Amino acid sequence: MPLRGRARAVNTALRALSHLSLPALHRLGNAAAWLTERLGREEWHVARVNADLCFPDWSEAERRQLARAALRENARGLVELAAAWQWPVSRVLGLIESVEGADVVDDALAEGRGLLVIAPHHGAWEVLQMWLAQRVRLNALYRPPRWKELEALLNRGRSRSGAVFWPARASGIRALFKALKAGEAVGVLPDQSPPGEGVFVPFFGRQAKTMTLFGKLAERTGAPVVIGWAERLEGGAGFRLHWQRVTEPVGDPDPEVAAAALNRAIEGVVRLKPAQYQWTYRRFSRRPEGWVNPYE
């Protein structure tokens, strides 16, 4: 499908940036983050609010430092798309310095019941899915972007790894169940507030609307569950992948128990490298009735 409008402009910019090395891309991201803070843009405000909400026991200086570091990581992730979506897949995979827990993935796949992957917005998740898609047929849902014309670009960039992306509707959900039954992998980025069905459960001690789909996939299929993230190394030195088997009851029949377990699993890996989490996202904007939106 030919790219049009904004998608063509974004693709042109990414193609131009793809001539830079990863260290140079990260330096560009650092500069963009500095400018975001100086201009007081929304991302800076959201990161500060999230830091205050989730780390109340930290000093104010430590929380500001976290928000500032999160801005840098977020900007680095954006400019990394020039590499992830433009470079040959083999070149991107060559940036992976090491993989901790690869045997966790292999052992889970060997069970023959498919594989459910928790992939939070932590570190370089585009690199994570590229690595996994080389080992197993990987399926995931996607929601169409706010700018409709970007949909083709997003799907083209993300599917270069061989992963298959399904629209977030009933047909896509059926495809995920079918994939697990066939012994394939299903990756879910489950740490954004769902617009529809969801439950309010704790995340970093705060009530956060959380999806129930992941719990249903785990309960109904009995597939083993792993969590993974790609750590972004300093100085553009590449990435270090981390995989763990999830023992939390993410497939509990009670949707609130399952969702709370899901959030605990995510929180556990986020605490390993807090700055690399997507704190620029309004995770707590959807509130129980009568609760105040903390970002307003």
Secondary structure, DSSP 8 states (H G I E B T S, - for coil): ----HHHHHHHHHHHHHTTS-HHHHHHHHHHHHHHHHHTT-HHHHHHHHHHHHH-TTS-HHHHHHHHHHHHHHHHHHHHTHHHHTTS-HHHHHTTEEEEETHHHHHHHHHTSS-EEEE--SBB-HHHHHHHHHTTS-EEEEE---SSGGGHHHHHHHHGGGS-EEEESSHHHHHHHHHHHHTT-EEEE---S--SSS-EEEEETTEEEEE-SHHHHHHHHH---EEEEEEEE-GGG--EEEEEEE--S-TT-SSHHHHHHHHHHHHHHHHTTSGGGB-TTS-TT-S-STT---TT-
